[in-house]
Amino acid sequence: MTEPEILTIDDLAKLLRCKRRAIYSLTRARAHANRLPVLRLGIGLRFRRVDVDAWLAASAGQTEGGQ
């Protein structure tokens, strides 16, 4: 089975192995560079898998680079 291109907050929490509350916090991060990209659809949140993968790669680069 292939990964969905659009993830719900529950899908993303499961993928990242964290709580929903952590996902909400990441979408409201003060530093724009650290903010998790989100699509707001009414009261629901959706996440494009390619955006999440890019965000993870950028976040990993910041921690490895000592920033």
N, C-alpha and C positions, 0 to 999 in steps of 0.2 A: 504494500500500500504506500502511496506517495504522500509526502507531507503537504498539507493545505497551504495555498499561497497567502491566505488571509487567516489570521489567528484571532480567537477570542481571548479575553483576559484569562479564562480558565486554561485554554490551550497553552498560552504563554507561561503561566505560572507553573504548569506541569513541565514544560520544556526547560525552564530555568530552575526548576526545583525550589521554588520559593512561594511565599504566600501572596495572595491577591493584593494585600495591603502594600507589599513591597513594589508591586507593579505600578499601583497608583502613585506611589511616592516617586518612582523613577520617571513617570510622565510629567511630574511637576517640579523636577529638579531645577534649582535656580540657575545653575551654570548651563547655558544652552548646549554646550558641547557634550555634557553628560546626560542630557535629557533623552529619554527613550522616545523615538518617533511613534506617533499615534494618529490614528484616524478616528475622529469623534463623529459618531453617527447617532444623532439624537442624544439619548442618555447612555448609549453603549460605546464601548471602546473596541477598536479593531486594530490589528497590527499586521503590516505586510511582512512576510517572512524575509524578503530580501533586505528590508530596512533593519529588521532585528539582527540579521547576520552581520550587516555592515556596522551597526552600533556595537555589537559584541566584539568585532575585530578591532574597532577604534578604541574601545574600552581596554581591551587586552594590550594594545600598543601603548596606551598611557601608563599602565602599571608596569610594563616591562621596561619602558623608557625612563622610569623614575620620576614621572610627573605626578 
